[in-house]
Amino acid sequence: MSVGDDSEMTESIDDDLVQRFRSISLARLERIEEAWAQVLRSLDEVASRQIQREVHTLKGESRVMGFDDVNMVCHKLEDLLGVARARGYAVDDDFDLAVNMAIRFMVMLVRKKVGSQLTAIDLPGFVRQIDGVLQRHERPRTRPSSMPPLVRSTATVRVPPALRAHLGPPAVDAFLEYAVASGARRDRLRESWHTLRDLIGVRRAVISADPLDKYVASTRSLARELGKQVELSLALEPAEVTVEVLAAIDVAALHLLRNAVDHGIESPDARVAAGKPRAGTIRLCGRLEGQEYVLTAEDDGCGVDFVGVRERAVELGLAPESIELSRERIVELMFHPGLSTRGEATEISGRGVGLDAVRAGVIELGGTMTATSERGRGTTFVLSIPAPPISADGHMIRAPGLRIPVVLAPGWRLLDRGFPPLVVDLSVALGLPQSNSISSSVWAFSNGTLEVGLLTGERPQLVQARRLVPTPATSVAEVVTVDAIEGLLVRPDRIPGLPGGG
């Protein structure tokens, strides 16, 4: 899809996108409110940076979706947060009230119907109140006998992806206990299992160009506001991923497109003088490469001002003035929170948060973010985010003693030959009581290096399992669903006691 800036067509935003924006924004505001309370209690640096990223992203999203009043309050809230951080979060009750009122105002503004008015909200008056609070807190100071926020850090209440990986194997044990229980015990374990499943289980989403269409109109609008012209191209190959990966891609698209328009693409006259077309070009491409989703944002603008970035880094104490920095190091400094070459923050940029928000989301998922730039030729950002397969094809068996479907991991094929020398009762292998079934048959499987026979009541069927609670490849099993029924994916080669087993 390619869209030029010279089109005068007015885009309308789909109702589903508006509802999705409302839902995501309300959750984002809840996280902002919790993080603000956390940072006042403990000067938590993780919470401090989370607030900045969440507010900056909400500001960009609200502008895209046409919620100008939310965008305005976000801009003022960023001003408040900047002052609070500079003061080491030593703020009085009036300041705390202003922050919380800004959050509450935005909750009401996000919920209101498009075109309707909220008579209870005097937005201009509230903005004047915030300006008054800012004026009273202009002089930075630190909280007495407190360490600066950059020194102290405590854990926030959430389950990051890295922790989920560690919780996977215990969750499998909890599922097995629930799956084989009966009566009142099963009812009691069901609630515990569902709580754990909802906390760490996979939630699926599909990446494609369609959900990012909302950024086309806003990118063009931003370019017009800045007196620029752009040709925007979105080419994202569809891929099924987790909602966390989709959210990271969504945030990255928002900030990278705005960064390209604001910092990369030159004015039409400047481009013509440099021998370029009047309209700049921005390309956003995404594709699945192996088990990673790779997003590339490329523009043909002015490129990174390496001198300006270095000077700003020296000014902020991030780099020594006496040492020459490599281009790679300067590019790395671009991602540092708070670093911006803009002398003054605007509603669009200048707070040094956008690129930091992008990289933070990528790193949290175990990914990487790099950039290359050539002065006068443009800049390219490349994001690589782990995206393991969400589905797996394997043979399903009905193991004695288990009332749930059991699927063998990919790579295990069914053999048509006779009784194998090694027979496994999966109930025993999974730590459950031995079954006394006499109606089971033995079916042989091999992964190319190991051959085992498994007890099953009927001929194994090839099915597609959907991952629900993933575990590392070294684990014996993980929880999956088969036709919406919860079950196990088993790796026979990881069964303790077998050749190559754990």
Helices and strands as residue ranges (DSSP letters): E 2-4, H 15-42, H 45-64, H 68-86, H 93-111, H 123-136, H 161-180, H 183-200, E 204-207, G 210-213, H 214-225, E 230-236, E 239-242, H 243-259, I 260-264, H 268-273, E 280-289, E 292-299, H 306-315, H 327-334, H 354-364, E 368-374, E 378-386, E 391-397, E 406-408, E 413-414, E 423-424, H 426-429, E 441-446, E 451-456, E 461-469, E 477-482, E 485-490, G 492-494
